[in-house]
Amino acid sequence: MRIDILTVLPEMLESPLSCSILKRAQDKGLAQIVVHNLRDYSTNKHRKVDDYPFGGEAGMVMQIEPIDRAITALKQQRHYDEVIFTSPDGQRFDQPMANAMSLLDNIIILCGHYKGIDYRIREHLITKEISIGDYVLTGGELPALAITDAIVRLIPGAIGDEQSALSDSFQDNLLAPPVYSRPAVYNGWEVPPILLSGHEAKISEWRHEQALERTRRLRPDLLEE
């Protein structure tokens, strides 16, 4: 899988993309994540990518030309399954969407900034708009990282124990059950005895019951879905 991220702040993405699962997936050749500075596609001598909005509204708007030039240059090199824009009014990102997107070959993620992007980009160049929640961030870099991380960790081989990803929260519309590790008793706080029993069927049943209970209590909306 290849993910191309278009941004005006490439330095904001460098550290997260070079750590943990994202780094291992790239080192193994399972994912290629390439960050592009939109200023490299500007024809302005000062490398500007924004300008005042028509109509006199406050704030600055990302211009259409640098973004179009960047997307066009990438599309000349390969086919892209999706060109994604991270937007507060996009489709809410969730685990089923991450599962589906992890099966794609190539995607572009455009990180917005300032007051927004020229709407013609959304009308003519973007194929999917994604939101990570009902709040506004300074830019689209953090959503792009969240989407990238959620997708890449699902690629077979990215995680050492692939079954671990399949048992994560939201995979079956349930929250994950509680997990424990050594020591079995600490400060008088004990691990549930069932987890020490070695009885796999009963442990599996307990975990499912715990997942249901936590979901009913904390996220009943997931059960309604």
C-alpha positions as CSV (number, residue, x, y, z in Angstrom):
1,M,0.0,0.0,0.0
2,R,1.1,3.5,-0.8
3,I,-0.2,6.6,1.0
4,D,0.8,10.1,-0.3
5,I,0.1,12.9,2.2
6,L,-0.2,16.5,0.9
7,T,0.6,19.2,3.5
8,V,2.0,22.6,4.1
9,L,3.6,21.3,7.4
10,P,5.6,18.2,6.5
11,E,7.7,18.5,9.6
12,M,4.5,17.9,11.7
13,L,4.3,14.4,10.2
14,E,7.9,13.2,10.3
15,S,8.2,12.0,13.8
16,P,5.0,10.0,14.1
17,L,5.6,8.3,10.7
18,S,9.1,7.1,11.8
19,C,8.0,5.3,15.0
20,S,6.4,2.1,16.1
21,I,4.1,0.1,13.8
22,L,4.2,2.7,11.0
23,K,8.0,2.5,10.9
24,R,8.0,-1.3,11.0
25,A,5.4,-1.5,8.2
26,Q,7.5,0.8,6.0
27,D,10.8,-1.1,6.8
28,K,9.2,-4.4,5.9
29,G,7.9,-2.9,2.6
30,L,4.3,-3.4,3.5
31,A,3.5,0.3,3.3
32,Q,5.0,3.3,1.6
33,I,4.1,6.6,3.2
34,V,5.3,9.7,1.3
35,V,4.9,13.2,2.5
36,H,4.7,16.1,0.0
37,N,5.1,19.8,0.7
38,L,2.4,21.6,-1.2
39,R,4.7,24.7,-1.4
40,D,6.9,22.7,-3.8
41,Y,4.0,22.9,-6.3
42,S,3.4,26.6,-6.0
43,T,4.2,28.9,-8.9
44,N,4.5,31.9,-6.6
45,K,8.0,33.1,-6.0
46,H,7.4,33.1,-2.3
47,R,6.0,29.6,-2.4
48,K,2.6,30.8,-1.2
49,V,-0.3,28.4,-1.3
50,D,-3.1,30.6,0.2
51,D,-4.9,33.8,-0.7
52,Y,-7.8,35.9,0.4
53,P,-11.3,34.5,-0.1
54,F,-13.6,36.0,-2.7
55,G,-16.5,37.7,-1.0
56,G,-14.5,39.3,1.8
57,E,-14.8,36.7,4.5
58,A,-12.1,36.6,7.2
59,G,-9.2,34.2,7.0
60,M,-7.1,32.7,4.1
61,V,-8.0,29.9,1.7
62,M,-5.7,27.3,0.2
63,Q,-5.5,27.9,-3.5
64,I,-6.6,25.4,-6.1
65,E,-3.5,25.5,-8.4
66,P,-0.8,24.0,-6.1
67,I,-3.2,21.3,-5.0
68,D,-4.2,20.4,-8.5
69,R,-0.6,20.4,-9.6
70,A,0.4,18.0,-6.8
71,I,-2.5,15.6,-7.4
72,T,-2.0,15.7,-11.2
73,A,1.7,14.9,-10.8
74,L,1.0,11.9,-8.5
75,K,-1.8,10.6,-10.8
76,Q,0.6,10.6,-13.7
77,Q,2.8,8.1,-11.9
78,R,0.1,5.6,-10.7
79,H,-3.6,5.0,-10.2
80,Y,-5.1,6.1,-6.9
81,D,-8.1,4.4,-5.4
82,E,-9.1,7.4,-3.3
83,V,-8.2,11.1,-3.0
84,I,-9.1,12.0,0.5
85,F,-9.7,15.3,2.2
86,T,-9.7,15.5,6.0
87,S,-12.7,17.7,6.8
88,P,-15.0,18.4,9.9
89,D,-18.0,17.8,7.6
90,G,-16.8,14.6,6.1
91,Q,-17.9,11.1,6.7
92,R,-17.1,10.0,10.2
93,F,-14.1,7.7,10.3
94,D,-14.6,4.4,12.0
95,Q,-13.2,0.9,12.2
96,P,-15.3,-0.6,9.3
97,M,-14.0,2.3,7.1
98,A,-10.4,1.6,8.2
99,N,-10.9,-2.1,7.4
100,A,-12.1,-1.4,3.9
101,M,-9.4,1.2,3.2
102,S,-6.6,-1.2,4.4
103,L,-7.4,-3.3,1.3
104,L,-6.7,-0.4,-1.1
105,D,-3.5,0.0,-3.1
106,N,-2.9,3.7,-3.3
107,I,-4.5,6.7,-1.7
108,I,-3.8,10.4,-1.4
109,I,-4.7,12.4,1.8
110,L,-4.9,16.1,1.5
111,C,-4.5,18.1,4.7
112,G,-6.5,21.3,4.9
113,H,-5.3,24.5,6.6
114,Y,-6.3,28.1,7.2
115,K,-10.0,28.8,6.5
116,G,-10.2,25.8,4.3
117,I,-9.5,24.9,0.7
118,D,-10.9,26.3,-2.5
119,Y,-14.3,24.5,-2.8
120,R,-13.6,23.5,-6.5
121,I,-11.0,21.1,-5.2
122,R,-13.7,19.3,-3.2
123,E,-16.0,19.3,-6.2
124,H,-13.6,18.1,-8.8
125,L,-10.5,16.4,-7.3
126,I,-11.6,14.8,-4.0
127,T,-13.2,11.4,-4.0
128,K,-13.8,11.0,-0.3
129,E,-14.1,13.4,2.7
130,I,-13.3,12.1,6.1
131,S,-13.8,13.5,9.6
132,I,-12.3,12.1,12.8
133,G,-14.8,13.9,15.1
134,D,-17.1,16.8,15.7
135,Y,-14.4,19.4,16.5
136,V,-12.0,21.7,14.6
137,L,-8.2,21.3,14.6
138,T,-5.6,23.7,13.3
139,G,-5.0,21.5,10.3
140,G,-5.6,18.2,8.6
141,E,-2.2,16.7,9.7
142,L,-3.4,15.0,12.9
143,P,-6.5,13.5,11.1
144,A,-4.2,12.3,8.3
145,L,-2.0,10.6,10.9
146,A,-4.9,9.0,12.7
147,I,-6.3,7.6,9.4
148,T,-2.9,6.4,8.2
149,D,-2.2,4.6,11.5
150,A,-5.6,3.0,11.7
151,I,-5.2,1.7,8.1
152,V,-1.5,0.6,8.1
153,R,-1.8,-1.5,11.4
154,L,-4.4,-3.7,9.6
155,I,-2.1,-4.7,6.8
156,P,-1.1,-8.3,7.3
157,G,2.4,-8.4,8.8
158,A,2.4,-4.9,10.2
159,I,1.6,-6.2,13.7
160,G,3.5,-9.2,15.0
161,D,0.4,-10.9,16.3
162,E,-2.3,-10.3,13.6
163,Q,-5.0,-11.8,15.9
164,S,-4.4,-8.8,18.2
165,A,-5.8,-6.4,15.6
166,L,-8.8,-8.6,15.0
167,S,-9.7,-8.4,18.7
168,D,-9.4,-4.6,19.0
169,S,-12.3,-2.4,20.1
170,F,-14.9,-1.7,17.4
171,Q,-13.9,-4.7,15.2
172,D,-17.2,-6.4,16.1
173,N,-19.0,-3.2,17.3
174,L,-18.0,-4.0,20.8
175,L,-15.5,-2.4,23.1
176,A,-12.5,-4.6,24.1
177,P,-12.7,-6.5,27.3
178,P,-10.4,-5.7,30.2
179,V,-6.8,-7.0,29.9
180,Y,-4.3,-7.9,32.7
181,S,-0.7,-8.9,33.1
182,R,1.8,-10.0,35.7
183,P,1.8,-9.9,38.7
184,A,-1.4,-11.7,39.4
185,V,-1.7,-9.8,42.7
186,Y,-0.5,-6.2,43.2
187,N,-1.2,-4.0,46.2
188,G,-4.0,-6.4,47.1
189,W,-5.6,-6.0,43.6
190,E,-6.2,-9.3,42.0
191,V,-6.6,-10.5,38.4
192,P,-10.0,-12.2,37.8
193,P,-9.5,-15.9,38.7
194,I,-11.0,-17.1,35.4
195,L,-8.0,-15.7,33.5
196,L,-5.7,-17.8,35.5
197,S,-7.7,-21.0,35.1
198,G,-6.3,-22.1,31.7
199,H,-9.8,-23.0,30.5
200,E,-9.8,-21.4,27.0
201,A,-13.5,-21.8,26.3
202,K,-14.5,-20.2,29.7
203,I,-12.0,-17.4,29.3
204,S,-13.3,-16.7,25.8
205,E,-16.9,-16.6,27.1
206,W,-15.8,-14.3,30.0
207,R,-14.1,-11.9,27.6
208,H,-17.2,-11.7,25.4
209,E,-19.5,-11.1,28.4
210,Q,-17.1,-8.3,29.6
211,A,-17.0,-6.8,26.1
212,L,-20.8,-6.7,26.0
213,E,-21.1,-5.3,29.6
214,R,-18.6,-2.5,28.9
215,T,-20.3,-1.6,25.6
216,R,-23.7,-1.5,27.2
217,R,-22.4,0.7,29.9
218,L,-20.0,3.0,28.0
219,R,-21.1,3.0,24.3
220,P,-24.7,1.7,24.1
221,D,-25.0,3.3,20.6
222,L,-22.6,0.6,19.2
223,L,-25.1,-2.1,20.2
224,E,-27.9,-0.2,18.5
225,E,-25.9,-0.2,15.3
